[in-house]
Amino acid sequence: TEQAADGGDLLERRGAVFATVQGHYYAAPPRIERGWRHHLLSTDGRSYLDIVNNVTPLGHAHPGVERAVARQLRRLNTNSRFHYASVVEFTERLAALLPDPLDTVFLVNSGSEAVDLGLRLAIGATGQPDVMALREAYHGWTYASDAVSTSLQDNPNALATRPSWVHTVDSPNSYRGRHRGADAARYAPEAVAAIDALAAEGRPAGAFVSETFYGNAGGVALPDGYLAEVYAAVRRHGGLAVADEVQAGYGRLGHWFWGFEQQQVVPDIVCVAKAMGNGHPLGAVVTTREIAERYREQGYFFSSTGGSPVSSVVGLTVLDALRDEDLQGNAVRVGGHLKLRLQALAERHAVVGAVHGSGLYLGLELVRDRGTLEPATEETAELCDRMLDLGVVVQPTGDHLNILKIKPPLCLDTAAADFFADALDLALTQLGHAD
Ligand code: PMP
């Protein structure tokens, strides 16, 4: 447009070339052109605490990643059909992070690709094209990963538009689902019954796919034993367990490197992304040699940039920094401290219904009534806007958009956690009194 040509309003120019589905945070967002650790810097000179960036566990502008990428770009970047050390070293390191028999790695570029490939591996290896998934989940935007995504937050028509090979069971939300508290133990037998019923119809599921720690609801742990029962049922009918670790994995939970460890299970196929590349596009599927070989008879795999020298070097650098900077330990320490601070807010503010999560994967759920759990959706939106004024970037999640998702870089320190909790305290106190 004319306005764009002479450097007109950047947000309008964005709107002119983006579809409306490609939204942005905030009605009037600050322009962010720099970041440092868990801080974001706007072009008008403000610093914001970043509470949403689970894609950058090491923090923004990490010097180790910057150096590794620059050095590798000066040397070589090509595809993984060439023979070089970094891709071997990275896949070995990744496989070593997973329990036996998960020893075979596919490198891709995103979480959507990882879930898509995970489903294709399962369907290819079993010859069973039906898939069982959880409702209210998000797994990606590609054909197969989108097909198993039913979160209304992302697509209001999600449930009505599933392809016929996708089947869903209730999301096992122990806070606001059909079964709450101790009753949440009922979700697993119900899911098992649905898996059995599908098999009885002559179309046993080739895969059961889910997050291993329930992300769309703000980091709610699945009920104890849930995945063990459901994985056993799907395997009984020849299917495979596909774990989406795109958000939960890589140390964010603190006590567990992988979400499936919390459930004490070992999946057949694990899909990883986000944190792996600290913002560089990196994803992976890790499975057994046998499943990968069976897929070879029916499917193809090659990714032009998956496992490139630059991506592999980034992957190695991120793993080194996670270890050297003890970021999983930091998630335990700072996440534990932050959770206590948030729980204290729940005692002072009736609108705080629950504090979910583990490590630095937390969720603050806002309700109008602790009995009915009526979601405080408008209040959550107001709170996020007020938090921006106070210098914090935090966003809502959940099908009712009434949960603050708290997934900061894992380098968050105690001072920043306190700043966040203090700002929240103030914003909660002022809720409904906006001038
Ligand atoms: N799975 C989960 C659980 C996710 O949260 C996401 C991204 N929000 C994806 C898959 C898709 O990942 P990507 O955006 O890298 O394609």
Boltz pocket constraint, residues with backbone or C-beta under 6 A from the ligand:
constraints:
  - pocket:
      binder: B
      contacts: [[A, 109], [A, 110], [A, 111], [A, 112], [A, 113], [A, 115], [A, 138], [A, 139], [A, 140], [A, 141], [A, 211], [A, 215], [A, 244], [A, 246], [A, 247], [A, 273], [A, 274]]
      max_distance: 6.0
